[in-house]
Amino acid sequence: MPEVIVIEPRKAQQTAKKRVCAYARVSTERESQVDSYEFQINYYREKFMSNPDWTLVDIYSDQGITGTSAQKRPGFQQMIKDCQAGEIDCILVKSVSRFSRNTEEGLYYIRKLKEWDVNVIFEKENINTSSLDDELLLTFLNCLSE
């Protein structure tokens, strides 16, 4: 009788979870903006809990700080450092205006993040920088925010 050779099936390769963070910002301490800030934080907590393919890195935030200068936003600066260190794959942001209100600076950071293979998703505008080949739309939206 011939010998039977059992070939074990390959184990399905587990895909690594995407390391995702969110960035929330409001520019003033007014009550309406505080509500918006809390809404952004709660929204992202729920969004992360509902997506099993993501690992939450952090929800970075700056409250009561203008978006015209990244140097004045400690939450933003920490997020950029963590991206540069290779700890983040994707950033979720409510809108272009929450990310930056300075066109030149906003584009600078988007380019740096792309160099580090970090994509940014601007939810309101439905823009994902991983598929963005032309910066014209982002430039225009940044100008409007500025």
C-alpha positions as CSV (number, residue, x, y, z in Angstrom):
1,M,0.0,0.0,0.0
2,P,1.4,3.4,-0.9
3,E,2.5,5.8,1.8
4,V,0.1,8.7,2.4
5,I,1.8,12.1,2.8
6,V,-0.2,14.6,4.7
7,I,0.4,18.2,3.6
8,E,-0.6,20.7,6.2
9,P,-2.5,23.7,4.9
10,R,-0.7,27.0,5.2
11,K,-1.8,29.1,8.1
12,A,-3.5,32.2,7.0
13,Q,-1.2,35.1,7.4
14,Q,-2.6,37.5,9.9
15,T,-2.5,41.0,8.6
16,A,-1.2,43.5,11.1
17,K,-3.7,45.9,12.4
18,K,-3.4,49.5,11.1
19,R,-2.0,51.8,13.8
20,V,-4.4,54.7,13.8
21,C,-4.7,57.9,15.7
22,A,-7.0,60.9,15.6
23,Y,-6.3,64.6,16.0
24,A,-8.9,66.9,17.5
25,R,-8.7,70.7,17.9
26,V,-10.8,73.7,18.7
27,S,-9.4,77.2,18.7
28,T,-11.2,78.8,21.6
29,E,-12.5,78.0,25.0
30,R,-16.1,79.2,24.2
31,E,-18.8,76.8,25.4
32,S,-19.9,75.9,21.9
33,Q,-16.3,75.0,21.0
34,V,-15.8,73.0,24.1
35,D,-18.9,71.0,23.1
36,S,-17.4,70.5,19.7
37,Y,-14.1,69.4,21.2
38,E,-15.8,66.8,23.5
39,F,-17.9,65.6,20.5
40,Q,-14.7,65.1,18.4
41,I,-13.1,63.1,21.2
42,N,-16.2,60.9,21.8
43,Y,-16.7,60.4,18.1
44,Y,-13.2,59.0,17.6
45,R,-13.4,56.8,20.7
46,E,-16.5,55.2,19.3
47,K,-15.1,55.0,15.8
48,F,-12.0,53.1,17.0
49,M,-14.0,50.7,19.1
50,S,-16.1,49.8,16.1
51,N,-13.2,49.0,13.8
52,P,-11.5,45.7,14.6
53,D,-8.8,46.3,12.0
54,W,-7.4,49.3,13.8
55,T,-5.2,49.7,16.8
56,L,-5.7,53.0,18.6
57,V,-2.4,54.7,19.2
58,D,-3.9,57.8,20.8
59,I,-6.3,60.7,20.3
60,Y,-4.1,63.7,20.2
61,S,-5.7,67.1,20.9
62,D,-5.3,70.8,21.4
63,Q,-8.0,72.8,23.0
64,G,-8.3,76.5,22.8
65,I,-5.3,76.8,20.4
66,T,-5.4,78.3,17.0
67,G,-4.5,76.2,14.0
68,T,-2.3,78.9,12.4
69,S,0.9,77.6,14.0
70,A,1.8,74.0,14.6
71,Q,4.6,75.1,17.0
72,K,2.0,76.3,19.5
73,R,0.1,73.0,19.5
74,P,1.7,70.4,21.8
75,G,-0.8,67.7,20.9
76,F,-0.1,68.1,17.2
77,Q,3.7,68.2,17.8
78,Q,3.6,65.0,19.8
79,M,1.5,63.3,17.1
80,I,4.1,64.4,14.4
81,K,7.0,63.0,16.6
82,D,5.2,59.7,17.0
83,C,4.6,59.5,13.2
84,Q,8.3,60.2,12.6
85,A,9.2,57.4,15.0
86,G,7.1,55.0,13.0
87,E,4.4,54.5,15.6
88,I,1.4,55.6,13.4
89,D,0.1,54.5,10.0
90,C,-2.9,56.7,9.7
91,I,-4.3,60.0,11.2
92,L,-8.0,60.7,11.3
93,V,-9.0,64.4,11.4
94,K,-12.5,65.9,11.3
95,S,-11.6,68.4,8.6
96,V,-8.7,70.2,6.9
97,S,-9.3,73.3,9.2
98,R,-8.8,71.1,12.3
99,F,-5.4,69.9,10.9
100,S,-4.1,73.4,10.0
101,R,-5.2,76.9,9.2
102,N,-1.9,77.7,7.5
103,T,-1.6,76.6,3.9
104,E,2.2,76.4,3.7
105,E,2.5,74.6,7.1
106,G,-0.3,72.2,6.4
107,L,1.2,71.1,3.1
108,Y,4.6,70.8,4.7
109,Y,3.3,68.4,7.3
110,I,1.2,66.4,4.7
111,R,4.4,66.0,2.6
112,K,6.4,64.9,5.6
113,L,3.8,62.4,6.7
114,K,3.7,60.9,3.2
115,E,7.5,60.5,3.3
116,W,7.0,58.5,6.5
117,D,4.2,56.4,4.9
118,V,1.5,58.0,7.2
119,N,-1.7,58.9,5.5
120,V,-4.2,61.5,6.7
121,I,-7.9,61.1,6.3
122,F,-9.9,64.4,6.4
123,E,-13.4,63.1,7.1
124,K,-15.5,66.1,6.2
125,E,-13.9,66.6,2.8
126,N,-13.6,62.8,2.2
127,I,-9.9,63.1,1.4
128,N,-7.4,60.4,2.0
129,T,-3.8,61.5,1.4
130,S,-2.7,57.9,0.5
131,S,-4.6,58.3,-2.8
132,L,-4.0,62.0,-3.3
133,D,-1.7,62.5,-6.2
134,D,-2.5,66.2,-6.7
135,E,-2.2,68.6,-3.9
136,L,-4.3,71.3,-5.6
137,L,-7.5,70.4,-3.8
138,L,-5.8,70.2,-0.5
139,T,-4.1,73.6,-1.2
140,F,-7.4,75.2,-2.0
141,L,-9.1,73.8,1.1
142,N,-6.2,74.9,3.2
143,C,-6.5,78.4,1.7
144,L,-10.2,78.5,2.6
145,S,-9.3,77.4,6.2
146,E,-6.6,80.1,6.5
